[in-house]
Amino acid sequence: MSQKQPISEVDLLLIANQLIQEHENYLDGMRATSVEEKDDVLVFKGEYFLTDQGLPTEKTTAVFNMFKYLAHHLSKEFTVK
């Protein structure tokens, strides 16, 4: 198995947000604002487009799926240094 490339959180967020913007399911305002590593999996966080009452909207599911996509693809390649 190949070694994961160590990368700073800032650089990883730049890559993640580039992937988000290029993705076919991109929504205006969708953006990863933080990342942490838990058990070799990168966990991305950002705006979830909740209602004022804190309830999910249609966009919430899209954002969740996008962050899951990022975790699946980038966790294979990178580790946060």
N, C-alpha and C positions, 0 to 999 in steps of 0.2 A: 504494500500500500504506500502511496506517495505521501511525503510529508506535507502538512498544512503550512501555508505561508503565514508567518506572523505579520500582523497589520495593526495599525493604530485604529482606535474607534473612529476618529475623524475621517481617515482615508476609507475605511470600510463603509461609513455612512455616505460618502461621496459616490462610491461604486453602487451601493444599494439604491440610492435615489436616482442615479442614472438608469439603472435597470427598471425602476418603477416607471419613470417617464417614458421609457421605450416600450413598455409592456402594453399589449392590446387592451387590457382591462384598466388602464390608468384612468383615474378620475381627477379633475382639477382639485388641487389642495392636498392630494395624497402624498405623504412624505414621511420617511423614517427620521425620527429626531434623536433616538438613542438606540444603543445596542449593548447587550451583555451576553456573556457566554455561560451557559449552564449545561454541565455534563456533555461537553463537546458540541453543543448545539447553540447556534447564534440566535438570540431572541431580540427581534426588532420591535420598537415601540414608536408610537406617534399619535397623531390625531385620529380618533375613531369615529368622528362625526355623530356623536350621540345627541339626543334631544336635550332640551333644557332640563328635563326630568331625569336625565341619565339613561334613557332607554335607547336601544340600538335602532338605527335607520337602515335603509337599503344599502347605503354607502358603507355602513359598519361591516357588513359581511364581506364586501369587496376589499376593504382594507385588511381585515383579518386574513383573508385568502392570499392577499399580496404579501403580507409579512410571513405567512407560512411558506409561500413560494421562495422568498428570499432565504429563509432559514434552511430550507431543503437544498437549495442550490449553492449558497455561499458557505454553509457549514462544512461542506466537503473540501473546500479550497483554502479557507482561512481560519486562523485563530487570533484572538485579540491579544495584543502584546501589552 
